[in-house]
Amino acid sequence: MKILKIFPLLLALCALALPSRAQLMYKPEKGTFALMHATIHTITQGTIEDGTVVIQDGKIQAVGKAVNIPAGAESIDCSGKEIYPGLIDAGTHLGLGEVESVSLTQDYNEIGDLVPEMQALTAVNPNSVAIPVTRVNGVTTVLTMPAGGRFPGTAALIDLNGYTPNQMFAGYKVVVLNWPRSGGFGRFDRRSPEDIKKAEEKALKDLNEYWDLAKEFAMLDAAAHKSGKPRNTDYNPAMEALLPVVNGQAPLLIEVEKDKDILSALRWIKEKKVNAILGGVSEGWRVADSIAAAGVPALVGPVIDLPSRPSDRYDAAYANAGKLNKAGVKIAIRTMQTENVRNLPYHAGFAAAYGLGKEEALKAVTINPAEIFGVADHLGSIEKGKQANLIVTDGDPFETKTNIEKVFIQGWDIPLDSRHIQLYHEFLDRQPGLKK
């Protein structure tokens, strides 16, 4: 008991003993900024040489070669620099986990198989160490997703700045469905082919039964609204969460990987008349024409990954995005990481090098996810009136040698600081150990 009483005091003393420089964190600053003499990659309206972007009240107030700079604006010389929209990762667990090896810090997998009502946004930790690590590499917005059961919950799009999840919310949520998987679960799966087939059929049967219940709930809800009377059903948060999806008012994000399963999902989407987005699609390149014909967009990634089959070429994952894009599928790139979302530019760079091309790769981490998520009115490109999510670089953001020199999120000038940077400087200039 005595040890428990003095433990908080010991922690406080240890904190005081740490070098102050390693604990220093600067705060974002808001104001009016004029980023001048830069090469501006607007994404949707071409490239502007020697241009200026004016940021005011959190938005892009002006962009072009000759713009009026408001009185009192802070002028920032960006000669020789390039300005891009903040990069958008279309699938992560950022903010929902901290230390992969410590289960208590993981909050993206809820108990239960059918929990679409579980909101990822409520579990986001705005103080996650991984958030500053991510944004100093140019990533300003991410879709943070639940994982686990058949309907593991509802993903949320967040900007990487804010003291609360609601301050970070970027205006988009989507229910996630993990599609029933065919085949085994690797070499340790000892089930017979017959048992595997039965498990797949049962999973599809259970999904359809659950979807039919959701349709019935939607019919009861519509009848209640029409009559003007309260709905005569028990409170059911899961059905409430699926209501806009079943009614076609909101999309459903279907996580699916294998070519056979993708085709199965596409048939289900058509049969059920679902407004859908595909996620993962590691074997999408095998059925790219079918995805394109269905008109369903795809969140592709991770790109820097191993092939899904031993017989595939080494670059199957790298080339997947380019092949889907060539077939006419609208794609966005994602990392599906928690700690290493910062590597999004390099996932896009690999896709660019293996068939997607730089221009399309830039779209796949900016305007494409913004359009897929229905937030292109304020994110995804550098246009007057849009939210000021911007990065200033000294080169191509997909190149590892490139430095990110400025990051703006919601118009805030974000300090280029993170736990990684603090540790780098701390141990770069470390003093010799003390003698006993």
C-alpha positions as CSV (number, residue, x, y, z in Angstrom):
1,M,0.0,0.0,0.0
2,K,2.8,2.4,0.8
3,I,4.4,1.8,-2.6
4,L,1.0,2.6,-4.3
5,K,0.8,5.9,-2.4
6,I,4.3,7.1,-3.4
7,F,4.1,5.8,-7.0
8,P,2.5,9.0,-8.4
9,L,5.2,11.0,-6.7
10,L,7.9,8.9,-8.2
11,L,6.4,9.4,-11.7
12,A,6.3,13.1,-11.2
13,L,10.0,13.2,-10.1
14,C,10.9,11.0,-13.1
15,A,9.1,13.5,-15.4
16,L,11.0,16.4,-13.9
17,A,14.3,14.6,-14.4
18,L,13.7,14.2,-18.1
19,P,15.5,16.7,-20.4
20,S,13.1,19.6,-21.0
21,R,13.9,19.8,-24.7
22,A,12.5,16.3,-25.2
23,Q,9.2,17.4,-23.7
24,L,8.8,20.7,-25.6
25,M,5.8,20.9,-27.9
26,Y,4.7,24.0,-29.8
27,K,1.1,25.0,-30.4
28,P,-0.5,25.6,-33.8
29,E,-1.0,29.2,-34.7
30,K,-4.0,30.7,-36.6
31,G,-4.0,33.9,-38.6
32,T,-3.8,35.3,-42.1
33,F,-1.0,34.0,-44.2
34,A,0.3,34.7,-47.7
35,L,2.4,31.9,-49.2
36,M,4.2,33.7,-52.0
37,H,6.3,32.8,-55.0
38,A,5.6,29.1,-54.9
39,T,4.8,26.4,-57.5
40,I,1.2,25.6,-56.6
41,H,-0.2,22.2,-57.5
42,T,-4.0,22.8,-57.4
43,I,-4.8,19.2,-58.5
44,T,-8.0,20.3,-60.2
45,Q,-7.0,23.5,-61.9
46,G,-3.5,22.9,-63.1
47,T,-0.1,24.1,-61.8
48,I,0.6,27.8,-61.1
49,E,4.2,28.9,-61.3
50,D,5.3,31.8,-59.0
51,G,1.9,31.9,-57.4
52,T,0.4,32.9,-54.1
53,V,-2.0,31.3,-51.7
54,V,-3.8,33.4,-49.1
55,I,-5.1,31.7,-46.0
56,Q,-7.7,33.6,-43.9
57,D,-10.3,32.4,-41.4
58,G,-9.3,28.8,-41.9
59,K,-10.0,28.9,-45.6
60,I,-8.2,29.5,-48.9
61,Q,-9.1,33.2,-49.5
62,A,-7.3,33.5,-52.8
63,V,-5.0,31.5,-55.1
64,G,-3.2,32.7,-58.3
65,K,-0.4,34.7,-59.8
66,A,-1.8,38.1,-59.0
67,V,-3.9,38.2,-55.8
68,N,-4.8,40.8,-53.2
69,I,-3.0,40.2,-49.9
70,P,-5.1,41.3,-46.9
71,A,-3.6,43.9,-44.6
72,G,-1.8,42.4,-41.7
73,A,-1.2,39.1,-43.4
74,E,2.0,37.3,-42.5
75,S,3.9,36.9,-45.7
76,I,5.9,33.7,-46.2
77,D,8.4,33.6,-49.0
78,C,8.1,30.2,-50.7
79,S,10.5,30.8,-53.5
80,G,11.8,27.5,-54.9
81,K,9.1,25.6,-52.9
82,E,6.0,23.7,-53.9
83,I,2.5,23.8,-52.4
84,Y,0.2,20.8,-52.5
85,P,-3.2,20.0,-50.9
86,G,-2.8,18.1,-47.6
87,L,-2.6,14.4,-48.3
88,I,-5.6,12.2,-47.4
89,D,-5.2,8.6,-46.3
90,A,-8.3,6.7,-47.2
91,G,-8.0,4.0,-44.6
92,T,-6.2,3.8,-41.2
93,H,-6.5,3.0,-37.5
94,L,-4.8,6.3,-36.6
95,G,-6.0,7.7,-33.2
96,L,-7.5,4.4,-32.2
97,G,-4.3,2.6,-31.2
98,E,-1.0,3.6,-29.6
99,V,1.3,0.6,-28.9
100,E,0.7,-2.4,-31.0
101,S,2.1,-4.9,-28.5
102,V,0.0,-3.5,-25.6
103,S,-3.7,-4.5,-26.1
104,L,-4.9,-1.9,-23.6
105,T,-3.9,0.8,-26.0
106,Q,-5.8,-0.7,-28.9
107,D,-9.4,0.7,-29.3
108,Y,-10.5,-0.2,-32.8
109,N,-11.9,-3.7,-32.3
110,E,-15.1,-3.8,-30.3
111,I,-16.7,-7.0,-28.8
112,G,-19.4,-8.4,-31.0
113,D,-19.9,-9.4,-34.6
114,L,-22.7,-7.0,-35.5
115,V,-22.0,-3.6,-34.1
116,P,-22.4,-1.0,-36.9
117,E,-23.4,1.6,-34.3
118,M,-19.9,1.7,-32.7
119,Q,-18.5,5.0,-33.7
120,A,-14.7,5.2,-34.4
121,L,-14.9,9.0,-33.8
122,T,-15.7,8.6,-30.2
123,A,-12.6,6.5,-29.6
124,V,-10.1,8.8,-31.3
125,N,-7.4,10.0,-29.1
126,P,-6.5,13.6,-30.2
127,N,-3.3,13.3,-28.1
128,S,-2.0,10.2,-29.9
129,V,1.8,10.4,-30.3
130,A,1.3,9.0,-33.9
131,I,-0.7,12.0,-35.0
132,P,2.1,14.6,-35.0
133,V,4.4,12.0,-36.5
134,T,1.9,11.6,-39.4
135,R,1.2,15.2,-40.2
136,V,4.8,16.4,-40.3
137,N,5.1,14.1,-43.3
138,G,2.3,15.9,-45.2
139,V,-0.7,13.8,-44.2
140,T,-3.5,16.1,-42.9
141,T,-6.6,14.0,-43.1
142,V,-7.4,10.3,-42.6
143,L,-10.3,7.9,-42.5
144,T,-9.9,6.1,-39.2
145,M,-11.6,2.7,-39.2
146,P,-12.9,0.1,-36.8
147,A,-12.0,-3.6,-37.3
148,G,-13.1,-7.0,-36.1
149,G,-16.6,-8.5,-36.8
150,R,-18.9,-8.6,-39.8
151,F,-20.2,-5.1,-39.1
152,P,-17.4,-3.7,-36.8
153,G,-18.6,-0.2,-36.6
154,T,-18.6,3.2,-38.4
155,A,-15.4,4.8,-39.7
156,A,-14.9,8.6,-39.5
157,L,-12.9,11.1,-41.6
158,I,-10.7,13.3,-39.3
159,D,-8.3,16.2,-39.7
160,L,-5.1,15.8,-37.7
161,N,-5.6,18.8,-35.5
162,G,-7.8,19.5,-32.6
163,Y,-8.3,19.0,-28.9
164,T,-11.4,16.8,-29.2
165,P,-12.7,14.2,-31.7
166,N,-15.5,16.6,-32.7
167,Q,-13.0,19.3,-33.5
168,M,-11.1,16.9,-35.7
169,F,-14.2,15.5,-37.5
170,A,-14.0,16.3,-41.2
171,G,-17.6,15.7,-42.1
172,Y,-17.9,12.1,-43.2
173,K,-18.8,8.7,-41.7
174,V,-19.3,5.3,-43.2
175,V,-20.5,2.0,-41.9
176,V,-17.9,-0.8,-42.5
177,L,-18.8,-4.4,-43.6
178,N,-16.1,-7.1,-43.6
179,W,-17.2,-9.3,-46.5
180,P,-17.4,-13.1,-45.8
181,R,-14.2,-14.6,-46.9
182,S,-13.9,-17.7,-49.1
183,G,-11.0,-20.1,-48.7
184,G,-8.9,-20.8,-45.7
185,F,-7.0,-18.6,-43.3
186,G,-3.5,-19.6,-44.2
187,R,-1.4,-22.7,-43.6
188,F,-2.5,-23.1,-40.0
189,D,-6.2,-23.5,-41.0
190,R,-6.7,-27.2,-40.7
191,R,-10.3,-27.2,-41.9
192,S,-11.3,-29.4,-44.8
193,P,-12.4,-27.8,-48.1
194,E,-16.0,-28.9,-47.4
195,D,-15.9,-27.2,-43.9
196,I,-14.5,-24.1,-45.4
197,K,-17.2,-24.0,-48.1
198,K,-19.9,-24.5,-45.4
199,A,-18.5,-21.7,-43.3
200,E,-18.6,-19.3,-46.3
201,E,-22.1,-20.3,-47.2
202,K,-23.3,-19.8,-43.6
203,A,-21.6,-16.4,-43.3
204,L,-23.3,-15.2,-46.5
205,K,-26.7,-16.6,-45.2
206,D,-26.2,-14.8,-41.9
207,L,-25.3,-11.6,-43.7
208,N,-28.4,-11.8,-45.9
209,E,-30.7,-12.5,-42.9
210,Y,-29.3,-9.6,-41.0
211,W,-29.7,-7.3,-44.1
212,D,-33.3,-8.5,-44.4
213,L,-33.9,-7.5,-40.8
214,A,-32.4,-4.1,-41.5
215,K,-34.7,-3.7,-44.5
216,E,-37.8,-4.6,-42.4
217,F,-36.6,-2.0,-39.8
218,A,-36.4,0.6,-42.6
219,M,-39.9,-0.3,-43.8
220,L,-41.3,0.1,-40.2
221,D,-39.4,3.4,-39.9
222,A,-40.8,4.7,-43.2
223,A,-44.4,3.7,-42.2
224,A,-44.1,5.5,-38.9
225,H,-42.9,8.7,-40.6
226,K,-45.7,8.5,-43.1
227,S,-48.4,8.0,-40.3
228,G,-46.9,10.6,-38.1
229,K,-46.9,8.1,-35.2
230,P,-43.9,6.9,-33.1
231,R,-42.2,3.8,-34.5
232,N,-43.5,0.7,-32.7
233,T,-40.1,-1.0,-32.3
234,D,-37.7,-1.5,-29.5
235,Y,-34.7,0.7,-29.4
236,N,-32.1,-0.9,-31.7
237,P,-28.9,1.1,-32.2
238,A,-27.5,-1.3,-34.7
239,M,-30.5,-1.0,-37.0
240,E,-30.5,2.7,-36.5
241,A,-26.9,2.8,-37.7
242,L,-27.8,0.8,-40.8
243,L,-31.0,2.8,-41.6
244,P,-29.4,5.4,-43.9
245,V,-27.3,2.7,-45.6
246,V,-30.4,0.5,-46.3
247,N,-32.3,3.6,-47.6
248,G,-29.5,4.4,-50.0
249,Q,-28.8,7.7,-48.3
250,A,-25.3,6.7,-47.2
251,P,-22.7,4.4,-48.6
252,L,-21.4,1.1,-47.2
253,L,-17.7,0.4,-47.1
254,I,-17.2,-3.3,-48.0
255,E,-13.8,-4.7,-47.0
256,V,-12.9,-7.4,-49.5
257,E,-9.6,-8.8,-50.9
258,K,-9.8,-11.9,-53.1
259,D,-10.9,-11.8,-56.7
260,K,-13.7,-14.4,-56.1
261,D,-14.9,-12.5,-53.1
262,I,-14.9,-9.2,-54.9
263,L,-17.1,-10.7,-57.6
264,S,-19.4,-12.1,-54.9
265,A,-19.6,-8.7,-53.3
266,L,-20.4,-7.0,-56.6
267,R,-23.3,-9.4,-57.2
268,W,-24.6,-8.7,-53.7
269,I,-24.3,-4.9,-54.2
270,K,-26.3,-5.1,-57.4
271,E,-28.9,-7.4,-55.9
272,K,-29.4,-5.3,-52.8
273,K,-29.1,-2.0,-54.6
274,V,-26.4,-0.8,-52.2
275,N,-24.5,2.4,-52.6
276,A,-21.1,0.8,-51.9
277,I,-17.3,1.5,-51.7
278,L,-14.8,-1.3,-51.9
279,G,-11.9,-1.4,-49.5
280,G,-8.6,-3.3,-49.7
281,V,-9.2,-5.1,-53.0
282,S,-5.6,-6.6,-53.0
283,E,-6.7,-8.8,-55.9
284,G,-8.7,-6.1,-57.6
285,W,-6.4,-6.1,-60.6
286,R,-7.6,-9.6,-61.5
287,V,-11.3,-8.4,-61.8
288,A,-10.7,-4.7,-62.6
289,D,-13.1,-4.6,-65.5
290,S,-15.9,-6.0,-63.4
291,I,-15.3,-3.4,-60.7
292,A,-15.3,-0.6,-63.3
293,A,-18.5,-1.9,-65.0
294,A,-20.2,-1.9,-61.6
295,G,-19.2,1.8,-61.1
296,V,-18.0,1.1,-57.6
297,P,-15.0,3.2,-56.3
298,A,-12.1,1.4,-54.4
299,L,-9.9,2.3,-51.5
300,V,-6.7,0.5,-52.5
301,G,-4.0,-0.5,-50.1
302,P,-1.7,-1.0,-48.5
303,V,0.4,-0.6,-51.6
304,I,3.8,-1.4,-50.0
305,D,2.8,-5.0,-49.3
306,L,3.6,-8.6,-50.3
307,P,1.6,-10.3,-53.1
308,S,-1.5,-12.0,-52.0
309,R,-0.5,-15.3,-53.6
310,P,3.0,-16.9,-53.7
311,S,2.5,-17.3,-57.5
312,D,2.0,-13.6,-58.1
313,R,4.7,-11.3,-59.4
314,Y,6.7,-9.4,-56.7
315,D,5.1,-6.1,-57.7
316,A,1.4,-7.3,-57.7
317,A,0.5,-5.0,-54.8
318,Y,2.5,-2.1,-56.2
319,A,0.8,-2.3,-59.6
320,N,-2.7,-2.9,-58.3
321,A,-3.8,0.7,-58.2
322,G,-2.5,1.5,-61.7
323,K,-4.3,-1.5,-63.2
324,L,-7.6,-0.5,-61.5
325,N,-7.2,3.1,-62.6
326,K,-6.5,2.0,-66.2
327,A,-9.6,-0.1,-66.2
328,G,-11.7,3.0,-65.2
329,V,-12.1,2.4,-61.4
330,K,-12.0,5.5,-59.3
331,I,-9.4,4.8,-56.6
332,A,-8.0,6.3,-53.5
333,I,-4.8,5.0,-51.8
334,R,-4.6,4.0,-48.1
335,T,-2.0,2.6,-45.7
336,M,-4.2,0.7,-43.2
337,Q,-1.7,1.6,-40.6
338,T,-1.8,2.9,-37.0
339,E,1.7,4.1,-36.3
340,N,3.0,4.3,-39.9
341,V,0.3,6.4,-41.6
342,R,3.2,8.8,-42.2
343,N,4.3,6.5,-45.1
344,L,1.2,7.4,-47.2
345,P,3.4,9.5,-49.7
346,Y,5.6,6.5,-50.3
347,H,2.6,4.1,-50.9
348,A,1.5,6.6,-53.5
349,G,5.0,6.9,-54.9
350,F,5.2,3.1,-55.4
351,A,1.8,3.1,-57.1
352,A,3.0,6.0,-59.3
353,A,6.2,4.2,-60.3
354,Y,4.4,0.9,-61.0
355,G,1.8,2.1,-63.5
356,L,-0.4,4.7,-61.9
357,G,1.8,7.7,-62.8
358,K,2.5,10.8,-60.7
359,E,-0.5,12.9,-61.6
360,E,-3.0,10.1,-60.9
361,A,-1.2,9.1,-57.8
362,L,-1.5,12.7,-56.5
363,K,-5.3,12.6,-57.2
364,A,-5.5,9.3,-55.4
365,V,-4.3,10.9,-52.1
366,T,-6.1,14.2,-52.6
367,I,-9.2,14.9,-54.7
368,N,-10.2,11.3,-55.3
369,P,-10.7,10.4,-51.7
370,A,-12.4,13.7,-51.1
371,E,-14.9,13.0,-53.9
372,I,-15.4,9.4,-52.8
373,F,-16.2,10.6,-49.3
374,G,-18.4,13.5,-50.5
375,V,-16.2,16.2,-49.0
376,A,-14.7,17.6,-52.2
377,D,-16.5,20.9,-51.6
378,H,-14.0,21.7,-48.9
379,L,-11.1,19.2,-49.2
380,G,-8.8,17.6,-51.8
381,S,-7.6,20.6,-53.9
382,I,-6.3,24.1,-53.7
383,E,-9.2,26.3,-54.7
384,K,-10.7,29.5,-53.3
385,G,-13.2,28.9,-50.6
386,K,-11.9,25.4,-49.6
387,Q,-10.6,24.6,-46.2
388,A,-6.9,25.5,-45.9
389,N,-5.3,22.0,-45.6
390,L,-2.0,22.6,-47.4
391,I,1.6,21.5,-47.3
392,V,4.7,23.3,-48.4
393,T,7.6,21.2,-49.7
394,D,11.0,21.5,-51.2
395,G,10.3,18.9,-53.8
396,D,8.1,15.9,-54.8
397,P,6.2,14.7,-51.7
398,F,6.5,11.1,-52.9
399,E,10.3,11.3,-52.7
400,T,11.9,10.3,-49.4
401,K,14.5,13.0,-49.7
402,T,11.8,15.7,-49.8
403,N,11.3,17.9,-46.7
404,I,7.9,19.1,-45.6
405,E,8.5,22.7,-44.6
406,K,5.0,23.9,-43.7
407,V,1.8,22.2,-42.8
408,F,-1.6,24.0,-42.5
409,I,-4.7,22.2,-41.2
410,Q,-8.0,24.0,-41.0
411,G,-6.0,27.2,-41.5
412,W,-3.8,26.5,-38.5
413,D,0.0,26.7,-39.0
414,I,1.0,23.4,-37.5
415,P,4.4,23.1,-35.8
416,L,6.7,20.7,-37.5
417,D,7.3,18.7,-34.3
418,S,6.8,15.2,-33.2
419,R,8.0,12.6,-30.8
420,H,10.4,11.2,-33.5
421,I,11.9,14.7,-34.1
422,Q,12.3,15.3,-30.4
423,L,14.1,12.0,-29.8
424,Y,16.3,12.6,-32.9
425,H,17.5,16.0,-31.5
426,E,17.8,14.7,-28.0
427,F,20.1,11.8,-28.9
428,L,21.9,13.6,-31.7
429,D,23.4,16.1,-29.1
430,R,23.5,13.8,-26.1
431,Q,26.1,14.5,-23.4
432,P,28.5,11.8,-22.1
433,G,27.1,9.6,-19.3
434,L,27.6,10.8,-15.8
435,K,30.4,9.3,-13.8
436,K,29.7,7.5,-10.5
